[in-house]
């Protein structure tokens, strides 16, 4: 399709700053892609560095991948024309197409020393960062309350019984301030300056007095303002007989007695505004409140930064703040200005002040944006991420700067290539009225065959059944109306289920629509649901784990017994509770006469299961424990027999992935896992994906998730749902500072709140615009309910002649089908061997498995015995695998070998020269619940003494237990190094082993690849030379150095590459050879030697 003139201008104008205002569906991504190609053809680029000279910043990782693929495809097409395009294709791996966080992360890794950060830093995910920040805030609050009376008084202002709500307030304002890119000290200065500069205008006092005198006689005689004439407080004010301290209370009293007068609405509103403006003077008396709050925020930032530095981590805001700080260094800034010739930023309406400052640093040399190389594209009408810190004013500010520099306004893309004219005309008409001059009218490309394609679903006089709330029944009725209409359109008008998308403002009650789709046999997939941890199948597993953890948790035990895992009836549970002893498990052992034989058998089975798993829970990892729970209760099979079983089973599998990930990252107890689930269960976690995006199912998602997507038919349910506004008690304004609600009328807080409320109202308009403009052929609006939310917003603005109304449910729910039992003789199947039936043709990707990531231990096990590797990592049998580092001799040892290894390793991690070794050892032993005595000390001290012989602290830097990911080919391999010692920019690596050393050469052979891999990783990631790498055998005190020559390292890298390629391409056990000499400790020996 030929480009429009506006698109061509946006693509081909590359010698000046350009802002593009791109309406919905106007081909923004096409413009970005073609502009990238046009710059490659015509831009001022250094030869050999063309690809990496262009920066393209996207909003999401998905958008990054899509843009890369589109550019790569276009370059590949051109590669037939010219050799340079073939080179460009190869160089695409170097392309700077990424999110802003990835972009900043790369710059920081390249300049870690200058930024003063750990070169091996990792980025905190939101959950972990939140947890650390919460802990920091609570620590500071507790300490401050004990030490400072003013802080205690500040806390009391919030009127809360505990510190958690205050912690949440401080956390929220902390995050908001950081997105602006100014320090907390600057915020303090700005806020206090705002307060200190407050003045009372005597002219305003006179205006207030005269306006009251004007309104009093013309108001109703029974009105509040009329009665004020004889009020002592009014008389005192009108005569000027009050002190400065009395002024504000008097004005507040008068404000409350203004009342209403429909003939003088404007006068009253102006009077109220004037009183509000004067009332701000009371902030001077409460200046101390702001000082306390801001000092707390400064201290929180300081302590939080220290904790992150100790952990070697950064959060997402750090990436941007530190990058901005780096660009204060003129040499570094100039280096990146020379490197990045052209900068393009997508979705600019969703950026913030901090990101703007980064781009301005890169695009400004002597004056603002004088490098003329910034291209921004976005749609102000689609700015919907205010809750994440997006600031629409930034887009308008940058467009204004560009216009001042070039004298040209933004390029406006108006031709919509998505939506048919019937829908687009309605949208243009509606949003012109709603947004006014900020709205750019869209021009249609597609023409509908229908006169009307906008439908409103609403039964105006809906009769509410007794005993059901109006809001609940409205939601219920609308969900069935939506399901009925979708089914009708599919059956009568040729639509597919995959054509429909339901876009929710919030997914709080989306389950009502899921229930309706189940009733009507409509296939669906919920992309954005937050209810993963509230799904019954997940609750069942969690209840089982809680019952295993705590026999006194009656509620969890009942939940397990009632679940499909056990299937006990409510009647039986009633009698168990009636006869309940100290705990339900003891009760389950009793013979209760009112419980039938079949039910009693279920109880006995459950009792055996619980008792056995209680023993195993401290021996198994969490994954093996949950797997056995599911297997022994036939939970998977039971779920599949239920309605919605496919989704339920997929959710169980997803939960198992979460368990496996927890197991991999933590050596923790069942109680730790339960605590972890309690922490994360309220986060946004959607159900498991059981359908592809192209599947013929109705999609349910939030409007935010739908941004950038399009669907033939869009349904917007819950239009009558009210809006949720920010109810925080501390607010931030980038020009004023912070406002605190310390009492009902807090003037500075009210000023900021009113400003934010206006912005939230405008954002709600934009959210509706985003939702409606996703539609290609038809738009369906679910309007059932009261006049609130979106419904109220557009009620009087929609041209109803452009819509059609549907109020009755026309389709009946689908019939439920009984489950058919399988004849028993069907199970009489003759066994066969895979080799008896070879494949007729080779199938792509057959016998392949892709690992999510690798770790160096897998490679070591693979080297020793490929068959053992297969049994461990493909079959995942619940048998503990014994590697050389885990082999233990049978002896009269007083301490478990695993505990021994952990205690010794923790000693090496925590010890420093200021400590008493025996005292530290005793603390570590006690932390494992062991009794510290002479025998244990005698057993452990040889290891400790051997370590102490080598312990030194005269290094420039020491890394302990340093985890990292190292890229090998297209995959990442994970490792953790016990010790990296750095001195004079050279490193040595030490790995501690607590093995018995019967065969030292075998151990060295086993661990040698690990040390070579560590060396490669440190040299490549940290950019420093490793001069030695060795294994310290703590049992004997012998240090063995490993060959880390260049040849050895190259060979190691190549072997790991081969290993990854092999295991990703072979899933059959026949491909994995047994070791020539079987390890005597291998638990798989019996299994794999049966043939």
N, C-alpha and C positions, 0 to 999 in steps of 0.2 A: 504494500500500500504506500502511495506517495506521501511524503511528509507535507504537513501544512507549512505555510510561510513562517509562522511563529516557531515551529519545531526546527526548521532549517536555521533560523537565526540563532536559536539556543545551541544548536550543534556546531555551527561554523564560526561563531564569535569567540575566538580563543585568545585575543590579544588585549582583553580588558576584563574587569570584574563584571560578572553577570549574575543577576538574580532572576529566577524563573518562578512565577506563581502558576503552579500547575493544578488545575481543577481535577476532580475525580474522573478517572478513566480517560485522561487526555494523552496518554502515552509517555509518561515521565520516564519509565525504565528504558524505553526505546531511545529516548533522547540521551540519556546517560551513556548507554552502550555505544551508540553511534558517535557520540562526542569523543569518547575514549579512542575509538578507531580513527576519527578525524584528526585528533591531536597526534597520533602515531604517524599519520601521513603528512601533516602540515605543521606540526609544532616545532618549537625551538628546543630540540632535545639533543643531549650529548650522545654521540654514536656509541653503541654498545651498552648504553644505560637507559634506553628509551622507555622500556616497560616500567622500571623502578622509579622513573622520574615523575610518574603520574600517580597522584594520591586520589583514591575514591573512598569516601567514608560512608558506610551504610548504617542503618539503624539496628539491624538484626543480623545474626550469623547466617540465617536462611537467605536473607537478601544478598549477603556477601557471596554465597555460593552461586545463587542464581545469576548475579552479574558476572562473576568469573566465567561461568559456563557459557553465557551468551557471547562474551568477548572472545573466549577461546574458540567457539564455533565460527565466529566471523573471521578471526585470524586464520583458522584452519582453511576456510574457504578461499581466502586470499593467498594462502601459501603456495597455491599452484601458479600464481602470477609472478612471484618474485622470491628470491632467496632470503631477503630480509624478513619476510613474513614467516618463513620457516624458523628463523632465529627468534623472532618475537614469540612464536608458539612455544619454543623451548623455554624462553625466559619468563613465561607466565607464572612459574613457581615463585618468581621474585616480585610479582605484582603487589603493590601496596593497596590492595582492595580489602578493606576490613572494617570492623566496628571501631568506634573511637577508643574503646578500652583496649582492643588488640593493638591498635596503632600506637597508643601511649605505652603499652607494655613492651613492645619491641624497642622503642626509643630508650626506655629505662634500662632494658637489659644491655643495650649497646653502651650505656653511660652509667653503669651501676656505681662505679667509684665516685664519679662527679656528683651523682644523686645521693651518695652516702647510704646506699642500701645493699643488702645481701644480693650478690649476683645470681644466687640460686633461689631467689624469692619465689613463693607461690602466691596465687591470688585466692583470698578467702572467698568461699561461697557465702551467699547471703545468710544462710542459717548459722554457720559457724561464726561469722562476723557479728551477727546479732547477739549471739550468746556471749561472746567476749565483751562486747560493749555493755550489755546488760549487767554482767558481773562487775565490770569496772564502775558503772554508775552506782550500783548498790553499795560497793565497798566505800566509795567516796562519800555517799550520803550518810552511811552509818558512822563513819569517822567524823564527818563534819558536825553531825547532830551531837555527838559526845563532846566535841571540843569547842563548839561555837553556839552561843545562845541565839544569835541572829539567824543562823541557818535553821535551828529548831523552830523559831518563830515563822520563818519562810515556809517550812514544811507544813506547819499548822494552817497556813492560809488556804491550802488546797482542801482541807476538811476531809482527808482520807484516813482510814484506820490503819492502812499499811503503806509501805513504800513503793509497792509495785506500780500503782497508777502514776505516781510521781516519776518513777524511773521511766515509764513509757512516755510521759510528756517530754522529759529531757532527751530521751533517745530520738523522738520524732523531730524535735526542733534542731537537734544536733545534725541529723541527716539533711534537713532542709537547708541549713546554713552552709553546709559543705558543698552543695551543688552550685553555689554562687562564686566560689573561688576566692573568698576573703577570709582572713584569719578571725578567730574568735576574739582576739584583742581588738581588731578593727571593728567588729560588731559591737563590742562594749563601748568603744569610743563614740561610734555613730549613735548608739542608743542614748548614752548619757548626754551627748551633745544635743540631741533632740529634746530631751527633758530640760536641760539647762537653758535652752533658747526659748522656752515657752514664756510668753508674755500675755498679760491681760490688756486688751484694747478698751480704754474707757468709753470709746465711742460705741462699742458693742453693748456695754452695760446700759448706756442711754437708749440704744435701740430696743433692747429688751423691755425696758421700763415703758417706753412710748408705745410699743406694740401691744403690751398688756392693756395699757390705758385705752388703746383703740378697740381691742377685741371685747373688753369687759361689757360695755354698755350695749353692744350689738348682738350679744350671745343670749341664749335662752336663760330665763331667770332661775331655772332649776339646774343650770349647768355648773360644773366645777369652777370654771373661770369667772363666771358672773359672781359667785359667792365669795371669790377671793377678795372682793373690794372691801369686805369688812374683816378680813383675816389679819390677825396681828403680824404674822410673818410678812405678808405683802406690804402692809403699812410700814413696817420696819425697813423693808427694801426700798420702797418708793421714796421714803424720806432720807435714805442714805445713812440710816442709823445702825450700821453693822460694822464689825471688824473684818479684817482680811480673812481670819480663820473661819468666820461665819458665812462668808460669801458663797462658797461651794454648796454647803448644806441647804442654804436658802434657795439657790438656783435649782437644785435637785428637787426640792419641795414644789417650787413653782412649775417645774417641768412636768411633774406628775399630775398637776392640776390644770393643765391646758385644755384637755378634752378634745372634742371635735366640733367642727363647724363646716358643713359641706359648701357653704358659700365663700369660705375663706381658707380653703385647703392650702393654697400656695403660701399664704401669709403664715399659717400655722407651721408648715414644714420649714420655712425659713427661720422662724422663731426657734423651733426645736434645734435646727442645725447650729444656730448662733450660741444657744445655751451649751450644746455639746462641745463646741469649740472652746468655750471659756472654761468648761469643766475640766479640761485637760490640765489646768494649772495644779490640780490636786496631785498630779504625778510628781511634782517637786517634793511634796511631803513623803512620798513613797519611793523616793529615789533608791533607798537602801535595798528595797526588794529587788530592783533590777541589778544592783551591784552584786548581791548574793547570787542571783541566778546566773549572771554572766561569769562570775568567778568560778562557779561550779562547772560551767561549760568549758572554761579554759582549762581547769584541772582535769576534767573528764578527757578532753582532747590530749592532754599531756600524758596521762596514764595509759590511755588506749593506744597511743603511739608507741609507748615503751613496750607494752605487751606484744604488739605486732612485731616490733623490732626483735624482741627476744625470740619470737617464733619464726622469724624470717619470712613474714607474710605481709601482704598489702591488701587493702580492700579496693573496690572499684573506684571510689572517689580518690584514693591515694594515687592511683595510676595517673589521673588527670592533674591533680594538684602538684604532684612531683614533676610531671612533665612541664607544666607551666613554669614551675620554679627553675627547671633546667634551662629554659629559654631566656632566663634573666642573664645567663652567661652568654655574652656576645659571640664568643668563638663557636660555641655549640649551636647557637641560633643561626649563625651565618652558614655553618656546615650543612644544616638541614634545609636552609633556604636555597642553597646551591644544589642540593640533592633533589628537592621536590620542586619541579618547574611549574606544575599545574596541580591545583587542588580542587576537587569536586566534593561537595557534601550533599548527600541525599537526605530527604525528610527533615529539612532544616527547621521546620516549624516545631520539631520536638527536641531541639537542642536547649542548652541553658547558658547562663552567663559565663560559667567556667570554660565550657567548650568554645564559646565565642572568643574568649581571650587567647586560647591556644591557637586558633586559626588566625587571629589577628597578628600574633607574634610571628607566625610563619609567612604571612602575606604583607608585612609592613617592614620597610627598611628605614627610610628617613621620616616618613609620615604615614598616616593611617592608610592601609591597603594600597600603598604606592607601587607594589610589585605587579599590580593588575593581573593577578593569576588566580583569583578566587571565584569559583562558580558554585552557587547555592541553588537548590531546587526544593520546592515543597509547596504545600497548600495550607495557608493559615486556617482554612475552614476545617482542616483535618487534624488540628493540634488537640490531642485528647489525652496527653500524658502528664498533666499538671501534677497528679499525685506522685509521679516519679521525679519531679523537679523540673520538668520541661517549662520553658518560659517563652510564650508567644511573642512577648515584647522584643525579644532578641531578634526574631526574624524581621520585624518592622524596623528596628534600629539599624540592622545591617543593610536592609534595602535602602533606608534613608541615607546611610553613609555612602553607599555605592552611587546613588543618584546625585549626591553632592559632589562626588569626585568626577563622575563621567558626564553629568548633565542629562543622563537618560534614565527613565523609569524601568521597572522590571518588565521582562517579557511575560506575557500572559497567554497560557495555553487554555483555550476555551472549547476546542472541538472534542466532544465526548465520543469515544469509540466503543463504549460499553452498553449504555442503556437506551432502550427504545424511546421514541418521541413521546408516547403517551405517559410514560412514567416521568420522563425528564421534564416535560412541560409542567406537570404538577409540582415537581421538586423546585424548579426555577421560581414558580409562582409563590410557593410556600416560603422558601428561604430568602427571597428578595424582601418579603414582608418581615421575616424574623431577624435577619442580619443587616438589613438596610444597605448602606453604601459599601460595606465590607464584602458584599456578595458579588462575585463575578458570574454572570449568567452563562450557562453551558449550552453549547450548540450541539444538536443531535446529529449522529451519522446514520443510526439505524431507524427504520420506520416500521411500526407495528402494523399488523393486519387487523388488529382489534381497535374499536373506538375507545375502550377503557381497559386499563391493565392494573389499576390500583384498587384493592379491595379492603374494606373495613369490616372486621369481624366484631360484632357487638349486638347483644340483645338488650335493648334499653330497659324494658320492664321485666327484668329477670326476677322470677319468684324464688325467694330464698327459703329452702326447707327449714323447718324448726330444728333447733339444736345445733345449727351450723352457722359460723360467723359469716357475715356478708363478704368479707375479703377472701376468705377461704373458698367459698362457693363460686365467687367470680373467677378465681384462678382455676378451679376445677372445671367450670363450664367452658372457659376460654380454651383450656387445653384440649377438651374433647371437640370443640368447634374447629380448632386448628387441625387436629387429627382427621376429623371428618372431611374437611375441605381438601387436605392433601390427598386423601384416599380417592375423593371424587375426581380431582384433577388428573390423577394417575390413571384411573379406570375409564374416564370419559373424554379426556382431552389430550391424551397421548404423552403426558409427562412421565418421567422416571423419578423414582424416589431420590436418586442421586442429584436431581436438579434442585432440591429444596435445602435451604439452610435456615435454621432458627437462630436469630442473633439476640442475645440477652444483655441487658444493662448489667445485671448481676445474676449469678447462677445459684442463688440461695434456694429457690424453689423449683429449679429445673426438673427435679425428680417427678413433679406432677405431670409434666409433659412426657417424660419417659414412660410413666405408667399408662398414659393415654395411648402412646404408640404401641405399647405391649398389648393393650386391649384391642387395638385395631389391626394387629398383626403388621405393623409398619416397621420395617428394619431401620435402625438408627444407630448413630455413633456420637457419643458426647465427647467432644474434643476438649472442652474447657471445664468440665465438672470438677468441683473442689472436694467432692465427697468420697474420695478414695478410702480414707481411713474410717469413714462412717458407713461404708458398705457392710452388710451383715456378714458376708463371708470373711472379711478382714477382722471384724469384731470377734467372730467365733475363734479365730486363731489367737488373737490377743488375749481373749478370756482364758483360753486353754493355758497360755504361757503364764498368765497371772495366777491361775489355780496351781500350776506347778511351782511357781515361785513362793506362794504364800498360802498354806493350807487353811488359813483363817479368813481368806478373802471369799466370803460367802457369795457375793454378787457374781464374781467371776466364775466361781464353780457352778452356780446355777446356769449362767450363760452357756458354759460348756455343755452341761447336761441336756439343756433344751435344744442345743444346736444339732444340725444334721450329723455331726460327728458321733453323737451318742443317741440322740433321738428320744430322750425320755419325755413322757407326757407331763402336762402341767399338774395332773392329779397326783402322779407319783412324787413330783417335786413338792407338792403341798404336804404330803405325808412325811417326806424327808425333813421338811422344815418343822413340822409338828413334833417330831421325835428328835430334833436336832440336839446333839450333845455339844462338846467343846468346839468341834468344827464338823463340817459336812462329811469329810473323809471318814471320820470315826463313825458317823451316823450310817454311812453307806455299808458298813460292815455288819449292821444289825439286821435281824430278820423282822421286818415290819409286816404284820399280817394283812394290811390294807393294800399292799403293793403286789400285783399279780406276778406269776412265774416269769412271763416273757419280759416284763419290765425289770424284774429282779435280775434276770440274766444281763440286761443292759447295764445295770448298776455294777454288777460284778465285773463285767468287761471293762467298764470305765475305771473301776477301782484298781484293777491290775495294771491298766495302762498308766494311770497317774503314779502309782507306787513305783513302777519300773522307770518311768521317765524322770521321776524325782531323783533317783539314784544316778541316772545317766546325764542329767543336766549339768553337773559339774565336771563331767568327763568329756562330753561332746562339745563341738562348736555349735553355735546357734543354728547354722544351716542344717547340719546333720540331725539336730534335735527336732526342728520343725518338719523336716522331711519325714522322719519316722512317725511323728504325730499324724501327719496327713496320710501317709501310707497305711498305717494300722487302723485308721478310722474310715478308710475308703472314702475320704472326703471328696476327692476329685470326681469319682464315679457318681457319688450322691448329688453333687452340684449339677452335673450334666443332665441328670434326670429332672431337674427343676426348671421352671420357666426362667428364661434369661440365664441359663446355666453356662452358655458359651462365654458370656461376658464375666460371669462370676469366676469361672475357672481361669480366665485370662488375668483377672485381678489377683487371684491366688499366686499365679506364676510371677506376676510383677512384684508381689510382696516377697516372694522367695528371692528375687533378684536383689531387693533391698536388704534382705537378711544376709545374702551372700556378700554383698558389698560391705555391710557392717562387720561381718566376720573377717573380711580381708583387711580392714583398716583398724580393727580393735581386737585386742585380746581381752575380752570382757565377759562378764557373767550375764545370766538371764535377766537379773535385776537391772543391769546397766542397759540392756537392750530395751526393756520395758520403759525405763526413764527416757531413753532416746526417742521412742515412739511417742511418748507423751509430749516431748518438746516439738516434734515435727508434725503432729497430726492436724494442727490447725493451719498449716501452710497450704498454699495452692498445690494440690497434687491430683491430677486427673486420673480417671480410670485407665486401665490398660487398653491399648489400642488393638482392636480385633479386626478392623477393616482398613483397607488402604484408602487414600484420598479419592481414588477413582471408583471406589466400590459404589454399588447402587443402593445407597442408604441415605436417609435424611441426616444432615449434620446439625449438631447443637453446639454452639460456642458463644463466647462473649463477643460483644461488638469490637472490643480491643483486639481479640485474636483474629477477627475477620478483616482487620485493616490490611489493605493491599490485595485482598482476594475479591472474587466476584462469583455470583451464582445466578443461574437462570431465574430462580424464584427465591426471593428473600421474604421471610416471615419475621416480623418484629413483635414478639409477644410482650405482655406485661407493660404496655404503654402507660397504664394507669398507676404503675408503681411509683411511689414518692421518691424524691431525691434524697441522698444522704450528704449532708454538708459537714465540713470539718468542724469537729466539736472540741478541738484541742484548747487547753487553757493557756498555752504559750504559742504565740504566732510570730512570724518573721516577715519583715518587709525590707527589701534590699536597699531602700532609700532612707527608711526611718529607723530600722533596727528591730528590736523585739517588743512585743506588747504582752503583758501578763494580766490574766483575769484573777485579781486577788480579792475582788468583791463583786457584787452584782453589777455595779456600774464602774468599769475600769476604762477611762477615756481613751488611752493610747491603744489598748486592746480593741476597743470598739471601732476605732478609726481603721485599724489594720483589718479587722474582721469584715467590716463593710466593704472594703476594697477587695478582699479575697472572695467574699460572697458574690460580688458582681462578676468577678472572673470565673467563679465556679458556675454561675448561671450561663455565662457565655460558652463555657466548655460543654455544658449539657446540650446546648444548641448544636455544637460541633459534633458531639457524639451521635446525636440523632442524624445529622447530615452524613456521617460516615456510614451508619447503618443503612440508610435508605439508598445511598449511591452504590451499594454493593450489588443492587438488583440489575439484571440484564433484561428480562422479559416481563416480569410481573412482581409487584410489591403487595404484600399482604400485611395489614396492620391489626394487631390484636388489641382492641380498644376497650375490653370488658372491664368495668369497675368505675370507681369514683373519678371526678375531675381532678387528677393530680399528676405529677410527673410529666412525662412527654405529652400525655393526652391533654393536660391543661395548657401546656406550652403552645400547642398548635390548634387547639379547639376552634377558635374563632378565625383562624388564618387559612384553613384549608378550603379550597374550592370544591365543594361536594359534588358538583357537576362533573368533575374529573375522576370521581370515584364511584364504586358500587358497594352497597352494604349487604352483608350476609349475617343473619341472626339466628338461624335454626340449624341444628345438627341434622344433616341429611343422610348420613351413612350410619350403619349399625356396626357395633364392635364385631371383630372376627371371632369365629368359634375356636375353642380350645380343643386340641387333639390329644386323645389318650396315648400314653406310652405303650408300645407293643412289646411284649416279652419275646425273647429269642428262644426258639426251640432248643432243648438241651442237646439234641443230636447234632446240632450245628457246630458244637464245640469239639466234635471228634475229628480233628484235623491231623493228617499225617505230618510228621516233622520233615523238614528238608534243610539242606545246606545251601548257603548263598551261592556256592560254586556250581551247584546243579543248574542254575538258571542265570547264565551270564547275560549282560545287557546286549541287545541286538545292535544298538548304536550307542555311541558315546554321547552322554548328556552333558550340556554345559553346567559347570559348577557341581557336578555329581562328585561325591566323596570329598567335599570341601567343608571346612568350618572356619569362620573368622573369629579370632579371639578379640575381645574388646581391648585388652592390653596384655602385655607380657611382663614377666619379672625374671630377674636373673636366676632365681632358684629353679624355675622351669627349665632353663637352659642347662643348668648343672645336672638335674635329674635326667634330662634327655641324653646328655653325654654319657652318663653312667649306664643307663639302660633305657632304650627307646620303648620297650614294652612296659616298663614301670611307669614311664611318663604317660603313655597312652592310658593305662589303667587309672592313673591318678587324675589326669586332666580332661580326658574324654568321658570315661565311664563314671568318674567321681564316686567311686565306691567308698562307703563310710568306714574305711579302715585306715588307721593311722600309718603314715608312710615313714619309714625310718631311713633318714639320710645319714651320712657319716657324722654330721654334727649332732645327731640325736641318738646315736647308738650308745647304749649304756651297758656297763657290766653288771652282772648279778652279784650283789655284795650286801654287806650289812649296813648299807648307807642309811643314815638317820634322816635324810632329806630327799624328797622326790627330785630326780635328775632334771626335770623341766624347771622346777622351782630354783634348783641350784644354778642353772644356766641364766635364768632371768635375774636372780639376785646378783650374781657376779657382773652381768652386763650393766645392771643399774648402778652398781658400785662404780664402774668405770665411767658412767655417765655423770654421776653427781659429785664424785670426789674432787676436792682441791686441797692444796697444801695447808690451808688453815684448819682443816678438819682432823679429828681423831679417827683413824681408820676403823678401830674396833667399835667406836660409838656409832659411826655411820652404818657399819655392817649390822650391828644389833637392831638399829631402826628399820633397816631393810628387811631383815628376817621377820621382825614383829609385824611389818606391814603385810606379810603373807599369811598372817594368822598362825605363825609357828612360835614355839617357845624357844627362846635363845638360851642355849646351855653350852656346857664345855664340849660336848660331843659335836654339836653343829659347828661351833667355832673351829674346832680342830679339823673338821672336814672342809670348811670353806677358806680358812686362812692361807693355805698354800697357794690357792688361786690369787688371793688378794696380794700376798707378798710378791708373787711373780709379776703382778701388774705394777706394783709400786716401784719395782726395780727400773721400769721403763717410763714412769710418769714424769713428765716435765711440763712446765708452764711458761717457759721462756720463748714463746712463739708470738708472732704479731697477731695471729687470729687462730682460733680453734673451732672447728665445726664438730658437733657430736650428734650421732644418729641422724645424719643428714640425708633426707629423702629427696629423690629427684626422678625426672623422666628424661630419657635420652632417646633421641630419634634415630632409628635404624631403618633405612629405606623409607617406607611410607608408614611404619608403625613406631610405637613408643614402647620402650622397655623401662620398667620401674626398678629402682634399686635403693638401698639404704646403706650408707657408709658409716661404720662405727666411729671412725675418727679421721678428720683431715686436719693436719697441722700445717700452718702457713708461716713462712719466715722469709723475708727478703724476696717476696713475690715468687717463692718456690714452695711446692707442696710435697708432703709425704702422706701416704695413706696407710692406715693400720686397721686390720680386721681382727677382732678378738675371737678366739675359739676356746670353748671349755671342754672339747672332746677328750676322751681318753686317746692316747697316742700309741696304739699298738703297732700301727703300720703308717709311719709318718709319710712315706713316699706316696701311698695311696691317697692320703688326705690332701697332700700338696697338689697332686694331679687333679683331684676333685675340685679344689677351691681356686686353682690358678686362673681359670677363665673369669672367675668373679672379680679378682683383683685387676686383671687386665681390662675388663669392662669398666670398673670404677675409674681406672686411670684415663681411659678414653673419654669418659663422661666429664671428669673434672677438667681435663685439658680443653675440651671443646666448649663446655658450658661456661666455665669460670675464666677461660683464656689464660691460664697460668701453667707453667711447666711442673710436672710431677717428677721429682728426682728419685723417689723410691716408693715402693709399695710392698708391704709385708704382712705376714700372718703371725700373730703372737699367740702361741699355744700356752694358755694360762695354766694348764695342769703341770707342764714341765718347765715353763718359763723360757722356752726357746723361741726366738724371733727368726722367721725364715723369709728372706727377701725373694720376690717374684720377678722374673724377667719381664721388663716393660719396655723393651727396645721397640723401635718403630715397626720392625718386621713382625714382632710378636703382637703388637696392638692391631696392626692391619689384618693379620691372620684371624685374630679374635673377632674383629668387626665382621669380617667376611663369613666366619663360621656362624655367627649369630644371625646374619642375613639369611644364610642357607637354612638354618633351623626354622626361622619364621616362615619362610617360603614352603618348607616341607610340611610343617604341621597345619598350615592353612590349606594345603592342597590334599591332605590325606587323612581320611577318617576311619579307614578300615584297619582292624587290628593286625591284618597280615602285613601291612606296610611297616609295622613297628617291630623290629627284630629284638629278640631277647639278647641280653648281654652274654658274652662267651662264658664268663664266670659269674654265676648268680650270687648276688649279695646274700650272705647267710641271714641277715636281719630282715630281708624283704618279706613283708606280710602277703605279697601277691604270689609268692613262690609256688604255693600249692595250686592256686587257681590257674596260672598261666602255664604250668608244667603238666596239666592234665592230658594234653595231646601228645 
